[in-house]
Amino acid sequence: MAAPNATRNARTHKRLLSRRWAALNFDRVNVLGDDASYGHSGCVNALSWARDGELLLTGGDDRTVQIWRMDSTLLNADYPFVCRSVIQTGHLANIFNAKWLPYSHNIATVAGDGQVRVHQVGQIGNSGPPATAQLSSRDTCIHRLRCHEGRVKRIELEDSPHLFLTAAEDGTVRQHDLRTSHSCSDYGSCPPPLLRLNFELSTLSASPLTPFQLVVAGESAYGYLFDRRQAGRFLLAEKGLVENGMTHCIRRFGRSASSLDTDCREHITGSRMSSQNGHEVLLSYSADAVYIFSTKDDPEEADSMESSRPLSSNTRSDLKHKPTNMLGDESSSTIDDDMDIDIDNYASEEEEDQEQEDLASRWASRDAYSKVPLILPRTRFSGARNVDTIKDVNFLGPDDEYVASGSDDGNFFIWRKDGALHGIFEGDGSVVNVIEPHPHLPLFATSGIDTTVKLFAPVSGPSSFSQLDSAERIMAANQRQSIGFRRLRLRRHDFTSLLAAVTSDEHAQTCNHQ
């Protein structure tokens, strides 16, 4: 009888939590790091709950990871989280993500220096003065991996203390196995990437319910769903699915062709797969909105897919060789010619030959994915502004009933699944980038440009930080500024296209993001 009782208790707990979320009486209950004795000294880019919600990890521009724990001795404060450890990670640039590896005392961090580091920490105390442990990278760093060739943006955990995934701006997703060692300084000694794409990656997400699937997105109009299972390769190929390393690209997620900004490079800044149902996927578009998709939905018909081909998203080395017309569009008839230009001039230079081979590979990859079945969004969530920084996106609620995103106006937005606005809250003095819900409690943390982390939870009275009464004004201002950014981006595109037309030996990059 124990198992049925546990199930009933879990369902009752979820119902109670859902009622608290529906009431929307959330307010700021604590600010972590506003005490001068501890906290971050730069933007906070990384938030992650660890040890089943017992700990909160934060990381940012000051290149430290700080570990926060609720202090049970501070009974006179609500949600009294205090800093128990500060890790000087040794990274040379901003930390973008930090995760506690399951079943271990290890924390993985990734940063703008292209490095992946693993730090080993001891037991985190529950009492004593804040910041009881000041740890250096010499004390904690047990692995320093330099397999990526660009800034590393995201970590995705696996159900293992030894394995985890990372995504970087070099267009690769890598699986790291801490049980096998190698020297990244030796050319070719790093294991091959799990997958490689021809554009910069900003985000990587997976669901514990479907660990064999992962979603990647970045400098492209589409998010891509990959399946790591290798059975039925030929059958999959007949359905238009494309193999990439040890994975298959089985679906694309994207908007309809009529909504694409065909004059400029698209950019997806955040993604999230639902941990509660395993099939819903969120994508946050720069200068646009948040969209929700489902892996269970039928893809678009093949005929209409032809008009929704992915936009070009190439590295700087690609653009040096790629001809454009006055509108900056690529002509499919020029692709083969592009790869043939000046081959004889490069024949005696090994480095140039390798670049040409890489270029051909990237073109082939791009063309292949245009045939992968496309899934259109179920709902659009608008009102927030995603222009100035890289915004993440997340689900909230015990059953992922809500969608949340930060905004450039210092607020964060919460919507119901039907797209209706559920709440707006002030979360930062400048910009909210990250929202991370507690795994069990009606509690979530937010961070952004400020050096502090804000905690939000239900309160008995009115919310001091709710901006819902000003929703129409806030959303109208955000829409105006997003439209203005898209127009500015288009003008930049037109100018660089003109330069490309009058310059015969080089091509300007169009529509720079962030």
N, C-alpha and C positions, 0 to 999 in steps of 0.2 A: 504493500500500500504506500510505501514511501515515495515511489516514483510518481504515481498519480497525484499525490498531495503536493509534491514539488512542482509539478506542471501547473496545477491549479493556482498555487501561490505565485508562480511566475506570471501567469495570465492576469491575476488580480493586481499584481504590482504594475504591470504594463498599463492596465486600465486606469489605475490611479495616476500614473505619470501622464497619461494622455489627457486626463482632465486638467492637470496642472498646466500643461502646454496650451490647451484650448482656452484656458482662462486668460492667458496673456498678461498676467500681472508680474512680469519679470522686471527686474531692476538691477542696477549695478550694486553688488554686495561687497566687493573688495577690489583693491588695486594693488597688484604685486609689483614691488620695485619702487614705490614712491618714497620709501625710506632711504636716505642717503647712505646708510651703512651697507646696503646690498641692493642688488638689482642690476639691470643692464645699462650700458652707457651709449647704446645706439639702437637703431630700429630692431624690433623683435620680429623675425621672419618665420620662426619655427615654433609650433606648439604641438605637444603630443602627450596624451595621458598614458601612463605606464603602470605596470603591476595591477591591472584590473581597476584602474582609477585611483589607486593609492597615491601615485606620484604624478606630478606634472613637469614635463621637460620643456624648457624654453631655450631658444638660441637665436643669435642675431648678428648684427654688424660688428659687435665688439668681439666676435669670434670665441665667445664663451658659451658653454651649455650650463644652465642652472637647473638644479633639481629642487622642486618645491613639494612640501608635504604638509598636510593639515596637522597642526599641533593641538593635541587633545588637552593640553594643560591651559590653553588660552580660552577659558570658558566665557569670557566677557565679550568675545568678538564673533561675528558671523563669518563662517568659512575662513578660519584663521590659518591660511596657508603661509608658511614661512620657508625661506631658502635654507636648505640643509647642506648643499654642496655647490661649489662653483668650479667648473672644469675649464682650465685654460687649454683649449683643444690643440693649439699649435697650427691651426689653419692660417693661411696667409691672406684670406679674403673672407667675405661675408658668409656666414653659415645660412644655408637655405632650408635644411631639413635635419631633424634629429629624431631617432627612434630607439627605444629600448628593445633589444632582441629578446624574444620570449625564452623562458626557462634558463635565464642566464643573468649575469651581472654586467653585461656588455651593452654599451650605447654606440650606435653607428651615427656618424655625422657626415654630411656632404656640404661642399662650399664652392665659392666662386674661383678657388685656386685649382679646381679640377680634381681634387683629392677626395678619397673616401677614407675616413679614419674610424677605427673601432677602439673604444676606451673601456677599460675594465674598472669598475667601481665596486666598493664594498657595500656593506649594509648601510642603509640610510636611516639615521637615528630619528626618533619621534619626539625628542625633547632636547632642551639645551638652547643656547643662544643661536640666532640665525647665522647662516653661512658658517657652520661649524667646521666644514672641510673646504680648504682651498687646495685644489689639485692641479698640478701641472701636467702637460702632455708627457713629460718624461716619466711621471708617476703612473699615468693611466693608459697611454697609447700602446696598444699591443699589435695593431695592424695599420699600415699606411699603404693604401692602394692608389696607384696612379694609372689605372688602365684607361680611363677616359681622356679624351683630348680636348675637352671643353668644360665649361662650367657645369657642375653636377647639381641638378635641381631637386630631385625627389628620390625618396627611399620607399620601397614597398616591402613589408615584412612577409615572411613565410612561416609556417608552423614548425619552426626549427630554430635552435640557438646558433646554428652554423650558416644558414643560408638566408640571403636577402637580395633584392633587386634594386638597381639604381638606374635612373634615366638622366641624360645629359644633353647639352647643346651640340655635342658632336653627332647627334642623331642616333645614338645607340642606347639600348637597354642591356645591362650586364647582370648576370647572376654571379654573386660572390659566394664562394665556399671557403669558410675560414679553416676548414680541416686540411686544405691543400695549400701549400705555399708556393710562391713564385716570385721572381724579381722583376718588377715593372721596368727597371732600368735596362734590362736586356731586351733588345728589339725582338718582337715576335713571341716573347715568352708568356704574355698575358693570354688567358683563355679567350677564344673568340666570343664576340657578343652574342647574346640571345637573339637579338634582332637589330637590324640597321636600316634606318630610313634616310631619305635624302633631304631632310630639313631638321632644323633645331627642335629639340623636344623640351617642352616646359613642364609637362605633367605626366604622371604615371599613376594608375589606380587599379585595384583589384578588389574582389570580395572574398571573404573567407568561405562563403557558400559555394563559390565557383573558382577555386584557386588555380585551375588550369587555364583560366582566361585572364587577360589583362588589357587595359585600354591605355593607349598612348596618344598624345596630341601635342601640338606646338605651333610652329609657323606653317599652318595649313588650314584650309577651310573645313577639314574633317578630323574627327577622332577615329582611331582605328582599333578594332577589336581583334586581338590575336589569340589563337588557341595553341597551347603547348603540347597537346596530344598529337601523336604522329600516325595514328591508324588511318587507313583509307586515303592515302595520298592521291592516287590517280582519280578516285571518285570525287574528291574535293576539287581537284583541278578542273574536272569537267563542269563543275558548278560555278566556275569563275573565281575560285579561291586561290590565293597566291602564297607560295611557300617563301619564308624568309628565315634563313638559318634553321633553327630548331623549332620554328613556329609556323603557323598558317594565319594569314590575314583573312578572317572569315566575314567580317562586316565593316562597313564604314558608317559613321554617324555624321549627319550634316543637314543643313537647311536646304530648302528647295532652290533650284537654279535661279528663280526670279529674285530671291533675297540675297544672293551672293554679291559681294562688292567686287565685281570683276575687274575694276580699275586698279585694284591695289591688293597687296599681299594680306591674307587673312592671318589671324593669330588667336589661338585658343590658349587661355592662361591657366585654366584649372579644370580638373575632371574629378569625378567621384563615382564609384560603383557602390550600390546599396549593400550594406552589411546585413540587412534584414530580409531582403528578398533575392538578392544576387542577380537581378536582371535589369534593374533601372540604372541609368547612366546619366550623370549631369555633366554638361560642358558649358564653360563660361567663355564668351567671345569678347575680345578686346573691342571697345567702342560699340558694343551691341548689348546683348542680354544673356541670360542664362537659359539653357534649353534642357529638357529632360527627354531621354530616349529609353527604349526597352529592347533588350535582345530578343524578346519574344515576338516583337512586331514583325510583320511580313515586310520584306524590302520592297523598294520601288521597282516598277516594271522596267525591264531592260531597255525599252525604247526611250523612256524618259531619262534613264541614267546617262544616256549619251550626251544629254544637254547639261549634265551636272558633273562634269569631269573635275578632278581636283585642280585647284589653282597651283601654279608653279611656286615652289618653295625651295630655292636653291642656295647653296653656300656662295660666298664671295668668289671663290675660284670658278664656280659655274658661270656666274654672271659675266666674268671677264671674256668668256668665249661665246656667249649666247646673243645672237642678233635679235633686235626688237624693231617693230615698226613704229610709226609716229604715235600710236596709242600705247606702246609698251607691251602689246600682246605678243605671245609667241605663236609662230606659225608652225603647224605640225610638219609642213613640207621642208622646214629649215633644220629640223633636228638632225637628220642624217648628214646634211651638208655641214652643220656645225661641228660634228665629230670628225669631219674630214679636213677641216681648215688647217692648212699649214702643217700637216702631219710630217711632211718631209723635213720641214725646218726643225722639228722636235726629235727626229729619229736618232740623232747622235747624243741626245741628252736624256739619261735614264730617268731623272726626276720628272721631266716634262712628260715622258711617256707614261709614267705611273699616274700622273695627274689626268692624262687623257683617258686612261683605262678606268679610273675612278669616276670620271665624268660620264662615260658611257654606261657604267653600272648604275649610276644614280638616275640617268634618263630611263633606263630599262625598268628600274624599280617604280618610278613615277607612273609610267605607262601601264604597268601591270596592275597597279591598284585602282586604276580608273574603271576596271571591269568588276571589281569586288562589289557585291550587292550593297546598296545604299538604304539605310533606315532613316526616315524623316522623324522630326521631333514630335512628341505628344503635346507638349505645352511649352510656352514661352513665358519667362519670368522677367519683367521689365521694371524699371524705376531706378535701379542703382546705376552708378557711373563707373565704368571700368576702362580708364584711359591712361592714367598717370603711372600706375605700378602693375605688378603681376598679382592679380586677385585669384585666390583659391575659391572653392565652392564646396558646400557640404550639405548633408542631410541633418535634420534635427528631429527630435522626438523618439520615443521608444520603438516605434515601428517605421521610422523614417518618414513620418507624415508631412514634414515641412522641409523647405529648401531655404538655405541661407547663403548670403554673399555680402562681402564688404563693398564699400563704395568710396570714391575719391572725395566725397564731401565729409568724411569722418563718421558717417553712420554705417550701420549694417541693416540689411533688409531680410525679413522672414516672410515667405509666401506659403500658402497652402498648395497642395498638389494640383488643384484646379487652376492655379495661376493667380488667385486672388491674394492681395497683399494682406498679411497677417500682423505685421508690426515693423516699425522703424525705431532704432535705438541709436543714441550717440555712443560710439565705441572707441573713438580716438580723437585727438586734437587735430589731426590732419587727414589720414587715410586709414581705413580698416582693410587689411589684406587677408587675415586668417581668422577663422571661427572653428573652434574644436570642441565638440560636445563631450561631456563626461559619459563613460560607457553605461552607467546605471542611474545616476542621479539627474534630476532636472537642473542641471548646471552646465554652463559652457564658458569657455575662455575666448577672448578676442585680443588681437594684437595688430600692430601696423607701424606707422612712422614713429609713434611715441616710444619712449624707452620703457614703458610699463605694460603690464598685462592686466586686462580687466576681466573680472568674473561676474557673470550674471546668473541670477537664480530667482525663484518666485518670492514675492514679498506680500505682506498682508495689506499694505496700503497702496496708494497710487504710485506709479512709476515716475521717478524724477528724471529719468533719461530717455523716456519714450518721446519720440518725435511724430507720433501717428497723427496728431492734430494738425501738423504742418505738412502732411504727406503730399498734397496736391502741389504746393509750392516747391517742395524739395524735388519731386519727380519731374516737374516741368523744367526746373533749372538744370537738372542732370541731363534731360533729353536735349536741351538747347546746346549744352557744352559738348555732348557726344556727337551731335550733328556737326557742330563747328569743327571738332577734331577730324571727322571724316572728310569734311570739305578741305581742310588744311592738308590732310594727307593726300587728297586727290590733286591739289595744286602742286605739291611736291612731286607727285608722280608725273604730272604733265611736264614740269620743268626738267626732271631728270630724263624723261623720254625725249625731250627736245635735245638735250645734251647728247643722248645716245645716237640721235639721228644725224647730228653734225660732227660727231667724233668717230672716226673710222676705226681706230685701233683699240678703243676701250669703251666699256658700257657702264653707265652709272647705276648704282643700286637704287631700286625704287621702294618707296613707302617703308621707311625704317620704323620699326616698332620699338617702343620703350628705350 
